[in-house]
Amino acid sequence: MFALKDYQQKALTTLNGFFYKLRANGLDDAWLACAPLHEKNGQSWQAKYNPAAMGDVPAVCVRIPTGGGKTFLAAHAVAQAGKTLRDTAAPVALWLVPSDAIRSQTLEALSTPRNPCREALTQHFGERVRVCALDDLATVGPQEVGNSAIIIVATIQSFNVKDKTIRTVYSFDESLAPHFQALTPQQESRLDRVLEADIAAQPYLTVADLGRVKASLANWLTLHQPIVIVDEAHNNRTAQAFCTLRDLHPACLIELTATPMPDSNVIFHVGAQALANEDMVKLPIVLMEHKTGWKDAVRDAVLTRDRLETIALGEADYIRPVLLFQAEDVNGEATVEALLAHLISLDGEKLDRKQIAIATGELKELDGVVLANPTCPIRFVITVKALKEGWDCPFAYVLCSLQDMKSGKDVEQLLGRVMRMPYARPRQQPELGKAYAHVVSTATARAADALVDRLVNNMGFERYEAQAAIVSSQMAFASFDDGRQQSLLPLEAVIALPVVPTQTIPEALKGSIEIRPTSTGATVIVRGELTVEVEDFLLAACKPGKQQQAVQESIERERARQDAQLAPASRGVPFAPLPQLCFEWDGELQAVERRVLAELGDFDLFAEVVSLAGFTVHESGSLFEIDVAGDKVVYNNADSGQLQLNEVTAHADEHDLVRQLDRSCRQVDVSQVALLKWLLALVRHLIGDRGLTLTALVRGKYLLAEAIRREIDRRRQLAVNSGFQKALPEFRAAPVLADSFRHAFTFRVNQYPARPPFYAGRFRFKKHYYPVIHDLREKRKDGSAAEEFVCARAIDGHPEVKHWVRNVATDERFSFWLPTATDYFYPDFVAELKDGRVLAVEYKGQLQVHEDTREKDQIGRQWEASSDGKCLFLMAVADDLGRNVATQISDKIGKSIGVRDAR
């Protein structure tokens, strides 16, 4: 079964947390608790929830770049939203897509056995799930509703109309009439009724039907308040589309898109780097520009594909690299016909015609072809515009676009095809972890910039991610004895100004700035780094307002490109390994991980008396309230549709409830036998000792499961604490073995889990290991320098620091951590010194002595003391000697050097 990637699980956790808080505390509080922070001008802020689109209906957006598995993620989201928001394991979902082609692809993905998207549904619903098109909804019987999950896949165009009489989805359908029997007044109030316009449009309706609840597809959906999934949501954000969706009275709206609109309620943002970290996409994209003619581009693209096929023989998985050609249209030179003739001619590439498929409006040679089949001969695909929507082939490795990058269309769609990683697994051969693009470029066009713009504007990349993702095939670096590398290509930035600067170029900048007047202003060539002084000179030439803003944006784009080019990680410079704290257990050295500590602490659910503190049920009149650790969810007994009473069978017993809880609460470190035994004892405790009824527990089983998961986590944490105390006296850094560490963490060159808000201040850091800096603000709200920024600046400016990383908390796979009794501790900054040592810095600002601060300091000191001088740890605080952060860092490095030399 295809497992959720880390970023997908985090997106689902955020969605689930939002829906849980929504029910307990309301929409505004849920948004404040779960919405992400943003960064602008060195200040962080949180966008307000925008109710304009859907009113009281919760509507949130998950931003996920092309290739991130949106359909797979949404399949899991349907099940989780059903349980958390609707209290049902059999939800109704309306899955909206932008086109018929995507609709067919989605129906196939959700219906086909062994497809990861279908497996996601099966994981939650078993075989009790129906996936159907609108036309098939009439085959769903009333007895299936509430017993099976029902997912209807449709296009927004099926609903999106002002005159409802011209869409069949709003028409009266007698076959749906059984679904509208015995309705409550509250249910009827939400439904459309037969109007005179309906009688005129449907002759079989009579005056006697006037005012009758309309048995229509739209009313069926309204009746069951569906979970609405909107794929490629940026295509459906019109006022009419939202009006249509509001009329369906959905339980919630979940949008998924790579490029959300500014007014979208983005609750979770997945960066492109997260996809690369999880081997979902091939990065970087190796770019080669061709200015000598399209045939040269074709030749080198074919050679690239051929080389990759030879390399692929060393992979355990079968891979046959495919090359996508984007030919020019009929008005160009490199048309489909000209390209095909060149590929198969004796004077051209001499390719076998059987290895070539043409996919255009007239020729559809890919239809019915499974490119992943080892017997398939196709290695080359020719198209002009975008390939058929939904076409997917991870074997596509090389794009050769013969259209000029400045005007060529659909490039990003084709680029998305060559970025998907085969089998979503890491490749053994580094060359097969990259994508390749050969493009025809005019003398003045900058193909890399054009590709960057496509990645940012249409594929969901951040600017810095896009800059780092495009690597010139000509990029080379000179290496020095101290490990530094310098680009052999000179730094150069091109900035367009709306006016010709009239001020004199400062003496210090004359060697780096060249001004070339143009018909619309001037082009400024900046040779070398875009410093603050250069920025001030360029902005001074422009009028305040729109002119300066446009130039500022150009400067930031060029800086992102320079950062991507200069960062040590981008240049492949390794970061020194950091030893982990270890202890000896059963004669072997073990890293101090939570799993090991829990085992050492004898984690056992029965170690304490069976109980569930914080879970209460209150029933009074028509109200039914469940309280989970202070979060109260209130039901109204008058609304039987909300309570989903049809899920509770008349003969349900405690064993039925335990089996349901087992599916919701399974743990990797608890056997199913042990969990079932504990759950049964817990249910009997709640009924026998606490006086709760079985019916109440069944009705609130999803909130009960949430309380149980929290209780299991609490008991596990007690075991971790116990294990930590047992192992603490033996903690020591991993021993040095042949200049490396047996248990060590290493910052990887292409796996930095940075999340917004990114650093966007004026100060230019010189030594950060990655092109972007995670969650660092230059200023406080009062305009003074932020404390962590001051610490980062001090590290960056220290002469003994080679490079450093802003460590990302809560991501144990890609960040450095040290153990504590309660969790992992992620030092704020980690630096490699020029002499090979490593320094971890935790910054505390104005010292407030808390227990966790003492514990972190103790663990950091123990890590340093046991490393034989390889590691340094500093708890940077406002100390009693009045030393500032820079002095403390210098003292730590200098003092440690002295101690080390004395040895």
C-alpha positions in Angstrom: 0.0 0.0 0.0 1.2 3.5 -0.9 2.0 5.2 2.4 1.3 8.9 3.0 4.3 11.1 2.6 5.4 13.3 5.5 4.0 16.5 4.0 0.7 14.8 3.1 0.3 13.5 6.7 1.1 17.0 8.1 -1.5 18.5 5.7 -4.1 16.0 6.9 -3.2 16.6 10.5 -3.7 20.3 10.0 -7.1 19.8 8.3 -8.2 17.4 10.9 -7.1 19.7 13.7 -9.0 22.6 12.0 -12.2 20.6 11.8 -11.9 19.4 15.4 -11.3 23.0 16.6 -14.1 24.2 14.4 -16.7 22.0 16.1 -15.3 22.7 19.6 -14.6 26.5 19.4 -16.1 27.9 16.2 -14.7 29.0 12.9 -12.7 32.0 13.9 -10.9 30.3 16.8 -10.2 27.3 14.6 -8.6 29.4 11.9 -6.5 31.3 14.4 -5.3 28.0 15.9 -4.4 26.4 12.6 -3.7 28.9 9.9 0.0 29.5 8.9 2.1 32.6 9.4 3.4 34.8 6.6 6.4 37.0 6.3 6.6 40.5 4.7 9.2 43.2 5.2 10.7 41.3 8.1 7.4 41.1 10.0 5.3 38.0 10.5 1.5 38.0 10.2 -1.4 35.7 9.9 -4.0 36.2 7.2 -7.6 36.6 8.4 -10.2 34.0 7.5 -12.1 35.1 4.4 -15.8 34.2 4.6 -16.7 36.0 1.4 -16.8 32.9 -0.8 -18.8 30.4 1.3 -20.2 32.4 4.2 -20.7 30.2 7.3 -19.5 27.0 5.4 -15.8 26.3 6.4 -13.7 26.7 3.2 -10.0 26.1 3.3 -7.3 25.5 0.8 -4.3 23.2 0.7 -1.6 24.6 -1.5 0.4 21.7 -3.0 2.7 22.0 -6.1 2.4 20.0 -9.3 3.4 16.4 -8.7 2.5 16.5 -5.0 -0.3 13.8 -5.1 -3.4 16.0 -4.6 -5.8 13.2 -5.5 -4.2 10.8 -3.1 -4.3 13.4 -0.4 -7.9 14.3 -1.0 -9.0 10.6 -0.8 -7.7 10.5 2.7 -9.1 13.9 3.5 -12.7 12.8 2.7 -12.5 10.0 5.3 -11.0 12.2 8.0 -13.4 15.1 7.4 -16.3 12.6 7.5 -15.3 11.3 10.9 -14.2 14.6 12.5 -16.7 17.0 11.0 -19.7 14.7 10.3 -19.3 11.9 12.8 -19.7 9.3 10.1 -17.5 6.5 8.6 -19.8 6.7 5.5 -19.7 10.3 4.3 -21.1 11.8 1.1 -18.5 13.7 -0.9 -18.8 15.8 -4.1 -15.5 15.8 -5.9 -15.3 18.7 -8.4 -12.7 18.9 -11.2 -12.1 21.5 -14.0 -12.7 19.3 -17.1 -14.1 16.1 -18.4 -10.7 14.7 -19.0 -9.7 15.2 -15.4 -13.1 13.8 -14.3 -12.5 10.6 -16.3 -9.0 10.3 -14.8 -10.2 10.9 -11.3 -13.0 8.4 -11.6 -10.5 5.8 -12.8 -8.0 6.5 -10.1 -10.6 6.3 -7.3 -12.2 3.1 -8.8 -9.3 1.0 -10.0 -8.0 -1.7 -7.6 -4.4 -1.3 -6.6 -4.4 2.3 -7.7 -3.0 4.3 -4.7 -6.0 6.6 -4.6 -8.4 3.6 -4.5 -6.3 2.0 -1.8 -6.5 5.2 0.2 -10.3 4.9 0.2 -10.2 1.1 0.9 -7.9 1.8 3.9 -10.7 3.9 5.5 -13.9 2.4 4.2 -13.0 -1.2 3.1 -15.3 -2.2 0.3 -18.1 0.0 1.6 -17.5 2.8 -0.8 -19.2 3.9 -4.1 -17.4 6.1 -6.6 -19.7 7.3 -9.3 -20.4 10.0 -11.9 -23.5 12.1 -11.6 -25.3 10.0 -14.2 -24.7 6.9 -12.0 -26.1 8.4 -8.8 -29.6 7.0 -9.5 -28.2 3.5 -9.0 -27.3 4.3 -5.4 -30.1 3.0 -3.1 -31.3 4.7 0.1 -30.0 1.7 2.1 -26.5 2.5 0.9 -26.5 6.1 2.3 -25.0 6.0 5.8 -23.6 2.5 5.3 -21.2 3.2 2.4 -19.1 6.2 1.6 -20.4 7.8 -1.6 -18.1 9.9 -3.7 -19.6 11.7 -6.7 -17.0 13.0 -9.3 -18.2 15.8 -11.5 -17.2 19.0 -13.2 -18.2 22.4 -11.7 -19.8 23.1 -15.0 -22.4 20.5 -14.3 -23.8 22.7 -11.5 -22.6 26.2 -12.5 -25.6 27.9 -14.1 -28.0 30.7 -13.2 -31.0 29.1 -14.9 -31.4 25.8 -13.1 -33.9 24.5 -15.6 -31.2 24.0 -18.3 -29.1 21.6 -16.2 -30.2 18.0 -15.6 -28.6 18.0 -12.1 -31.4 20.3 -11.0 -34.2 18.5 -12.9 -36.8 16.3 -11.3 -35.8 12.6 -11.4 -38.5 10.1 -10.2 -35.8 7.4 -9.7 -34.4 9.5 -6.8 -37.8 9.9 -5.1 -37.2 7.1 -2.5 -34.4 9.2 -1.0 -36.8 12.0 -0.2 -39.3 10.2 2.0 -39.9 10.9 5.7 -37.9 14.2 5.7 -37.8 16.4 8.8 -38.9 20.0 8.5 -35.3 21.1 9.0 -34.2 18.9 6.0 -37.0 20.2 3.8 -36.1 23.8 4.5 -32.8 23.4 2.7 -34.3 21.8 -0.5 -35.5 23.3 -3.8 -39.1 22.7 -4.7 -40.9 22.3 -8.0 -41.5 25.7 -9.6 -43.6 26.7 -12.6 -40.4 26.9 -14.6 -39.7 23.3 -13.9 -43.2 22.3 -15.0 -42.6 24.2 -18.3 -39.2 22.5 -18.8 -40.3 19.0 -17.8 -43.6 18.1 -19.5 -44.2 15.0 -17.3 -44.6 17.4 -14.2 -48.0 18.7 -13.6 -49.6 21.5 -11.6 -50.1 19.0 -8.8 -46.3 18.8 -8.4 -46.0 22.5 -7.8 -44.3 23.1 -4.4 -43.3 19.5 -4.0 -39.7 18.8 -2.8 -37.8 18.3 -6.0 -36.2 14.8 -6.3 -33.1 16.0 -8.1 -29.4 15.3 -8.0 -28.7 18.7 -6.5 -31.3 18.2 -3.8 -29.9 14.7 -3.1 -26.5 16.3 -2.4 -28.0 19.1 -0.4 -29.9 16.6 1.7 -26.7 14.9 2.8 -24.5 18.0 3.2 -21.5 16.7 1.2 -17.8 17.2 1.9 -16.8 19.2 -1.2 -13.4 18.6 -2.7 -12.4 21.1 -5.4 -9.3 20.0 -7.5 -7.4 22.7 -9.4 -9.4 25.2 -7.4 -7.9 28.2 -9.0 -10.0 27.4 -12.1 -13.3 27.6 -10.2 -13.2 30.7 -8.1 -16.0 32.8 -9.7 -18.9 34.3 -7.8 -21.3 32.1 -9.7 -19.3 29.0 -8.8 -19.4 29.8 -5.1 -23.1 30.7 -5.2 -23.7 27.3 -6.7 -21.7 25.5 -4.0 -23.4 27.4 -1.2 -26.8 26.3 -2.5 -25.7 22.7 -1.9 -25.3 23.4 1.8 -22.0 21.5 2.1 -20.4 20.4 5.4 -17.1 22.0 4.2 -15.1 23.0 1.2 -11.6 21.7 0.7 -9.7 23.3 -2.2 -6.5 21.8 -3.6 -4.3 23.7 -6.0 -0.7 24.6 -6.8 -1.6 28.3 -7.3 -4.3 29.6 -5.0 -5.9 32.9 -5.5 -5.1 35.8 -3.1 -8.4 35.5 -1.4 -8.1 31.7 -0.7 -8.0 30.5 2.9 -4.7 28.6 2.6 -4.5 26.5 5.7 -1.5 24.5 4.7 1.3 25.2 2.2 3.5 22.5 0.8 6.7 23.7 -0.7 8.3 22.1 -3.7 11.3 21.2 -1.6 9.0 19.0 0.5 8.2 17.0 -2.6 11.8 16.6 -3.5 12.5 15.5 0.1 9.9 12.7 -0.3 11.2 11.7 -3.8 7.9 12.7 -5.4 9.6 14.9 -8.0 12.9 15.0 -9.9 15.0 18.1 -8.9 16.9 20.0 -10.0 16.0 20.6 -13.6 19.2 20.6 -15.6 18.8 23.3 -18.3 20.7 23.6 -21.6 20.0 26.6 -23.8 20.5 26.3 -27.6 21.0 29.4 -29.6 22.4 27.8 -32.8 19.2 26.1 -34.1 16.5 23.6 -33.2 18.3 20.7 -34.7 21.2 21.1 -32.2 18.6 21.1 -29.4 17.1 17.9 -30.7 20.5 16.2 -31.1 21.6 16.9 -27.5 18.2 16.0 -26.1 18.3 12.6 -27.8 21.8 12.0 -26.5 20.7 13.0 -23.0 17.9 10.4 -23.2 20.2 7.7 -24.5 22.7 8.3 -21.7 19.9 8.1 -19.1 18.7 4.8 -20.5 22.1 3.3 -20.2 22.4 4.6 -16.6 18.9 3.2 -15.8 20.2 -0.3 -16.3 21.8 0.1 -12.9 18.4 0.6 -11.2 16.5 -2.1 -9.4 13.3 -0.7 -10.8 12.5 -0.9 -14.5 12.9 2.6 -16.0 12.8 3.5 -19.7 13.5 7.3 -20.0 11.2 9.1 -22.3 11.9 12.3 -24.2 9.0 14.9 -24.7 9.4 17.1 -27.8 7.4 20.3 -27.9 7.3 21.2 -31.6 6.3 24.6 -33.1 2.9 25.1 -34.6 2.2 25.2 -38.3 3.6 28.7 -38.7 7.0 27.8 -37.3 10.0 26.0 -38.7 10.3 23.0 -36.3 6.7 21.7 -36.9 5.6 18.2 -36.0 6.2 17.1 -39.6 9.6 18.6 -39.9 10.7 17.3 -36.5 9.4 13.7 -37.3 11.2 13.8 -40.6 14.4 14.9 -39.0 14.2 12.2 -36.2 13.8 9.3 -38.7 15.9 10.5 -41.6 19.3 9.2 -42.4 20.6 12.7 -42.3 19.0 13.3 -38.9 18.8 11.2 -35.8 18.1 7.9 -37.5 15.5 6.8 -34.9 13.1 3.9 -35.3 9.6 5.2 -36.1 8.1 2.6 -33.7 9.9 4.4 -30.8 8.1 7.7 -31.6 4.5 8.6 -30.7 2.7 11.8 -31.8 0.2 13.3 -29.5 -1.6 16.3 -31.2 -5.2 17.2 -32.0 -5.1 15.2 -35.2 -2.9 12.3 -34.2 -3.4 10.5 -30.8 -0.8 7.7 -30.9 -0.6 7.6 -27.1 -4.3 6.6 -26.6 -4.4 3.2 -25.0 -0.6 3.0 -24.6 0.8 2.1 -21.2 4.3 3.7 -21.3 5.3 1.9 -18.1 4.9 -1.5 -19.7 8.4 -3.0 -20.3 7.2 -4.2 -23.8 6.3 -0.7 -24.9 8.9 0.6 -27.4 8.1 4.3 -27.2 10.9 6.5 -26.1 10.0 9.8 -27.8 6.8 11.7 -27.7 6.0 14.7 -30.0 3.4 17.3 -29.1 2.7 20.9 -29.8 0.4 22.1 -27.0 -0.2 20.5 -23.7 -0.6 16.8 -23.6 -4.0 15.4 -22.8 -5.1 16.4 -19.3 -4.4 13.7 -16.8 -1.7 12.0 -18.9 1.0 10.9 -16.6 4.3 9.1 -17.2 7.0 9.3 -14.5 9.4 7.7 -17.1 9.4 11.1 -18.9 12.8 12.5 -18.0 13.7 15.0 -20.8 11.8 17.9 -22.2 13.0 19.5 -25.5 11.0 22.6 -26.3 11.5 24.0 -29.8 9.2 26.9 -29.1 10.8 30.2 -27.9 10.6 30.2 -24.1 9.4 33.8 -24.0 6.3 33.1 -26.0 5.9 29.3 -26.0 2.7 28.1 -24.3 2.0 25.0 -22.2 5.6 24.6 -21.3 4.8 24.3 -17.6 2.4 21.4 -18.2 5.1 19.5 -20.2 7.7 20.4 -17.5 5.4 18.9 -14.9 5.4 15.7 -16.9 9.2 15.3 -16.7 9.4 16.1 -13.0 7.4 13.2 -11.6 9.7 10.6 -10.0 9.3 7.0 -11.1 7.7 4.9 -8.3 8.0 7.9 -5.9 11.2 6.3 -4.5 14.8 7.5 -4.4 16.9 6.5 -7.3 20.2 4.7 -6.9 21.8 6.7 -9.8 22.0 10.4 -9.0 21.4 11.3 -12.6 18.0 9.7 -12.5 17.0 11.9 -9.6 17.1 15.0 -11.9 14.9 16.2 -14.8 16.4 17.6 -18.0 15.3 20.5 -20.3 16.7 21.5 -23.7 15.3 24.7 -24.9 15.7 27.0 -27.9 16.4 30.5 -26.9 16.9 33.8 -28.7 20.0 35.8 -28.2 18.3 38.1 -25.7 15.9 35.8 -23.9 16.9 34.3 -20.6 15.4 30.8 -20.7 16.2 30.1 -17.1 14.2 33.1 -16.0 11.3 32.1 -18.2 11.3 28.6 -16.7 11.5 30.1 -13.2 8.5 32.3 -13.9 6.5 29.2 -15.1 7.4 27.3 -12.0 6.3 30.1 -9.7 3.2 31.4 -11.5 1.7 28.1 -12.6 3.3 25.2 -10.7 3.2 26.3 -7.0 6.9 26.9 -6.5 8.2 29.6 -4.2 10.6 32.0 -6.0 13.6 30.7 -4.1 12.6 27.1 -4.8 12.2 27.8 -8.5 15.6 29.5 -8.6 17.3 26.6 -6.9 15.4 24.1 -9.1 16.9 25.4 -12.4 20.6 24.4 -12.8 22.5 25.3 -15.9 24.3 22.4 -17.6 27.3 24.7 -17.9 27.5 25.5 -14.2 30.9 24.7 -12.8 32.8 25.5 -9.7 36.4 25.9 -8.6 37.4 24.2 -5.4 39.9 25.6 -2.8 41.9 23.8 -0.2 39.7 25.0 2.7 36.6 23.4 1.1 35.2 26.6 -0.4 33.9 26.5 -3.9 33.5 29.5 -6.2 31.3 29.6 -9.3 33.3 29.9 -12.5 30.4 31.8 -14.1 30.4 35.4 -13.0 27.5 36.8 -10.9 25.4 39.0 -13.1 22.0 40.6 -12.5 19.8 42.4 -15.1 17.4 45.0 -13.7 15.0 46.9 -15.9 14.3 50.5 -14.8 11.4 52.7 -16.0 13.7 55.7 -16.3 17.4 56.4 -17.0 19.2 57.2 -13.7 20.3 60.8 -13.5 22.3 60.5 -10.3 26.0 59.9 -10.3 27.1 56.3 -9.8 28.9 56.2 -6.4 32.7 55.6 -6.8 32.4 52.2 -4.9 29.9 51.0 -7.4 31.3 52.2 -10.7 33.1 48.8 -11.4 29.9 46.8 -10.9 27.1 48.9 -12.5 26.5 49.4 -16.2 23.6 51.4 -17.5 22.2 50.8 -21.0 19.4 53.3 -22.1 16.4 51.7 -23.8 13.2 53.0 -25.4 11.3 52.4 -22.1 13.9 53.5 -19.6 17.2 51.6 -18.9 18.6 48.2 -18.4 21.1 48.0 -15.6 23.7 45.3 -15.6 25.0 44.6 -12.1 28.2 42.5 -12.0 28.7 40.9 -8.7 26.4 40.7 -5.7 23.2 42.7 -5.4 24.2 44.5 -2.3 22.1 46.9 -0.2 24.1 49.8 -1.7 23.3 48.7 -5.2 19.6 48.4 -4.2 19.5 51.9 -2.7 21.1 53.3 -5.9 18.5 51.6 -8.2 15.5 52.6 -6.1 16.7 56.2 -5.8 16.3 56.5 -9.6 12.6 55.7 -9.5 9.5 57.5 -8.3 8.1 56.2 -5.0 5.1 53.9 -5.3 4.6 51.6 -8.3 8.0 52.3 -9.9 10.0 51.5 -6.8 7.8 48.5 -6.1 8.4 47.0 -9.5 12.1 47.5 -9.3 12.2 46.1 -5.7 10.4 43.0 -7.0 13.0 42.6 -9.8 15.8 43.0 -7.3 14.3 40.3 -5.1 14.0 37.9 -8.1 17.6 38.4 -9.0 18.7 38.0 -5.4 16.8 34.7 -5.2 18.7 33.6 -8.3 22.0 34.6 -6.8 21.3 33.0 -3.5 20.4 29.7 -5.3 23.6 29.9 -7.2 25.9 30.7 -4.3 24.5 28.7 -1.4 26.9 25.9 -0.3 24.2 23.3 -0.6 23.4 24.4 -4.2 27.1 23.9 -5.0 27.2 20.4 -3.4 29.4 21.4 -0.5 28.9 18.8 2.3 28.1 19.8 5.8 30.1 18.1 8.6 28.2 15.3 10.3 26.8 15.9 13.8 27.0 13.1 16.3 23.9 12.0 18.1 23.7 11.4 21.8 23.8 7.6 22.4 23.8 5.2 25.3 24.8 1.6 25.7 21.9 -0.9 25.9 22.3 -4.7 25.7 26.0 -4.3 24.8 25.3 -2.0 21.8 25.4 1.7 21.3 21.9 3.1 20.6 20.8 6.5 19.5 18.6 8.2 22.1 15.3 8.1 20.2 11.8 8.2 21.6 11.0 4.7 20.4 14.1 3.3 22.2 13.3 5.3 25.4 9.7 4.1 25.4 10.9 0.6 25.2 13.5 1.2 27.9 10.8 2.7 30.1 8.6 -0.4 29.7 5.7 1.2 27.8 2.6 -0.8 28.7 -1.0 0.5 28.5 -1.8 -1.5 31.6 1.0 0.1 33.6 -1.6 2.4 35.1 -5.2 1.9 36.2 -7.5 1.8 33.2 -9.1 5.3 32.9 -9.8 8.1 30.5 -9.5 11.4 32.3 -10.9 14.5 30.6 -13.6 12.6 28.6 -17.2 13.4 29.7 -20.6 13.2 28.3 -23.6 15.4 29.3 -27.1 14.9 28.1 -29.9 17.4 28.9 -33.2 17.7 27.1 -32.4 18.1 23.4 -28.7 18.7 23.8 -26.0 16.1 23.8 -22.5 17.4 24.7 -19.1 15.7 24.6 -16.1 17.2 26.4 -12.6 16.2 25.5 -10.0 17.9 27.7 -12.0 21.2 27.6 -13.0 21.1 23.9 -16.8 20.8 23.9 -18.8 19.5 21.0 -22.6 20.0 21.2 -25.2 17.9 19.3 -28.8 18.7 18.9 -31.0 15.6 19.3 -33.6 17.2 17.1 -31.3 16.9 14.1 -31.2 13.2 13.5 -29.4 13.7 10.2 -26.4 15.3 12.1 -26.3 12.5 14.6 -26.1 9.8 12.0 -28.2 7.5 14.1 -28.6 5.1 11.2 -25.0 4.1 11.8 -25.8 2.6 15.2 -27.3 -0.8 14.7 -30.0 -2.0 17.1 -27.9 -4.9 18.4 -24.5 -3.0 18.8 -22.6 -4.2 21.8 -19.3 -3.2 23.5 -17.3 -5.5 21.2 -18.6 -3.7 18.1 -17.5 -0.4 19.6 -14.1 -1.8 20.5 -13.5 -3.0 17.0 -14.4 0.4 15.6 -12.1 2.1 18.1 -9.3 -0.4 17.3 -9.4 0.8 13.6 -9.2 4.4 14.7 -6.5 4.1 17.4 -3.9 1.6 16.1 -0.4 2.2 17.2 2.9 1.0 15.6 4.3 0.2 19.0 1.3 -1.5 20.5 0.2 -5.0 19.3 -3.4 -5.3 18.2 -4.0 -8.0 20.8 -2.8 -5.7 23.6 -4.8 -2.7 22.2 -8.0 -4.7 21.9 -7.7 -6.0 25.5 -7.1 -2.4 26.8 -9.9 -0.9 24.8 -12.4 -3.5 26.0 -11.3 -2.8 29.6 -11.6 1.0 29.0 -15.1 0.7 27.5 -16.3 -1.4 30.4 -14.8 1.2 32.8 -16.6 4.0 31.1 -19.9 2.1 31.3 -19.5 0.4 34.6 -17.5 2.9 36.7 -18.4 6.2 35.0 -22.0 5.4 34.3 -21.9 6.3 30.6 -24.3 4.5 28.3 -23.1 2.4 25.4 -25.4 4.4 23.1 -23.7 7.6 24.1 -20.3 6.1 23.5 -21.3 4.8 20.1 -22.8 8.2 19.1 -19.6 10.0 20.1 -17.2 7.3 19.0 -15.0 9.6 16.9 -14.5 12.0 19.7 -14.0 9.1 22.0 -11.3 7.8 19.7 -9.6 11.3 19.8 -9.6 11.1 23.6 -8.2 7.6 23.5 -5.3 8.6 21.2 -4.4 11.4 23.5 -4.5 9.0 26.5 -2.2 6.5 24.7 0.2 9.4 23.9 0.2 10.4 27.5 1.0 6.9 28.8 3.7 6.5 26.2 5.2 9.8 27.3 5.4 8.6 30.8 7.4 5.6 29.6 9.7 7.9 27.6 10.3 10.0 30.7 11.2 6.9 32.7 13.5 5.6 29.9 15.2 8.9 29.6 16.0 9.0 33.3 17.4 5.5 33.2 19.6 6.2 30.2 20.7 9.8 31.1 23.8 8.9 33.1 25.2 7.0 30.1 24.5 9.6 27.4 27.5 10.4 25.2 28.1 11.6 21.7 28.6 8.9 19.1 32.3 7.8 18.9 34.5 8.9 16.1 35.2 6.1 13.6 37.4 6.8 10.7 36.6 10.5 10.8 32.9 9.9 10.7 30.2 9.0 13.3 28.4 5.8 13.7 25.2 7.6 14.8 25.2 11.0 13.1 22.9 13.5 11.5 23.9 15.2 8.3 22.3 18.2 6.6 21.7 17.0 3.1 22.3 19.3 0.1 18.8 19.0 -1.3 16.7 18.3 1.7 16.0 21.4 3.8 12.4 21.4 5.3 12.1 25.2 5.4 8.5 26.5 5.7 7.2 30.0 5.4 7.7 32.6 6.6 11.1 32.8 5.1 13.7 35.4 5.9 13.1 38.5 3.8 15.1 41.2 5.5 17.5 43.7 4.0 20.6 42.3 5.7 22.3 39.8 3.4 23.6 36.7 5.0 26.7 35.3 3.4 27.2 31.9 4.9 23.8 30.2 5.3 24.1 26.7 3.9 20.8 26.7 2.0 19.5 29.4 -0.4 16.6 30.3 1.9 16.4 30.8 5.7 13.5 29.2 7.6 11.3 31.4 9.8 13.6 34.2 10.7 12.4 37.8 11.2 14.7 40.8 10.9 12.6 43.1 13.1 10.1 43.1 15.9 6.8 44.9 15.7 8.3 48.0 17.3 11.0 48.1 14.5 13.9 47.0 16.6 16.1 44.1 15.6 14.6 40.7 16.4 16.7 38.7 18.9 17.1 35.5 16.9 18.1 37.7 13.9 20.9 39.3 16.0 22.1 35.8 16.9 22.0 34.6 13.3 23.9 37.8 12.2 26.6 37.1 14.8 27.1 33.6 13.6 27.2 34.6 10.0 29.8 37.3 10.7 32.2 35.2 12.8 35.4 34.5 10.9 35.7 30.9 12.1 32.3 29.9 10.8 32.4 28.1 7.5 28.6 27.9 7.0 25.5 27.5 9.2 21.9 26.4 9.1 18.7 27.8 10.7 17.5 24.5 12.2 13.9 23.6 11.5 12.0 22.3 14.6 9.7 19.3 14.6 11.2 17.6 11.5 13.4 14.9 12.9 14.4 13.5 9.6 16.0 16.6 8.1 16.9 18.6 11.2 19.4 18.2 14.0 17.9 17.3 17.4 18.9 16.3 20.9 16.7 14.3 23.2 14.9 15.6 26.3 12.6 13.8 28.7 9.5 15.1 27.0 10.4 15.5 23.3 13.2 16.3 20.9 15.0 19.6 21.3 16.1 21.4 18.1 18.8 24.0 18.6 18.0 27.2 16.8 21.3 27.3 14.8 23.9 24.8 13.8 27.3 25.9 12.3 30.3 24.1 10.9 33.5 25.8 11.8 36.5 26.1 9.4 38.5 23.7 11.6 35.9 20.9 11.2 34.1 21.3 14.6 30.4 21.9 14.8 28.6 24.4 17.0 24.9 24.2 18.1 23.4 27.4 19.5 20.1 27.7 21.3 19.0 31.3 21.8 16.9 32.4 24.7 17.0 36.2 24.7 16.1 37.6 28.0 16.9 34.7 30.3 13.9 33.2 32.0 15.0 30.1 33.9 12.5 27.4 33.2 12.8 23.7 33.8 12.9 22.9 30.1 15.7 25.6 29.6 17.8 23.9 32.3 17.2 20.5 30.7 18.2 21.7 27.2 21.3 23.3 28.6 22.2 20.1 30.5 21.7 17.9 27.5 23.7 20.3 25.2 26.6 20.4 27.6 26.6 16.7 27.9 26.6 16.4 24.1 29.6 18.7 24.0 31.5 17.2 26.9 31.3 13.7 25.4 32.4 14.6 21.9 36.1 14.7 22.4 36.2 18.3 21.4 34.3 17.8 18.1 31.1 19.5 19.2 30.3 22.8 20.9 27.0 23.9 22.5 26.0 27.3 23.6 22.8 28.4 25.4 23.0 32.1 24.3 21.3 34.3 26.9 21.6 37.7 28.4 24.2 36.5 31.0 25.4 38.0 34.3 28.6 39.3 32.7 26.6 41.5 30.3 28.1 39.8 27.2 26.2 40.2 24.0 25.5 37.2 21.7 28.5 37.9 19.4 30.8 37.9 22.4 29.3 34.7 23.8 29.8 33.0 20.4 33.4 34.2 20.1 34.1 33.1 23.7 32.7 29.7 23.1 34.7 29.1 19.9 37.9 30.7 21.2 37.7 29.1 24.7 37.1 25.7 23.2 40.0 26.1 20.8 42.2 26.8 23.8 41.0 23.8 25.7 41.4 21.6 22.6 44.9 22.8 21.9 45.9 22.2 25.5 45.0 18.6 25.0 
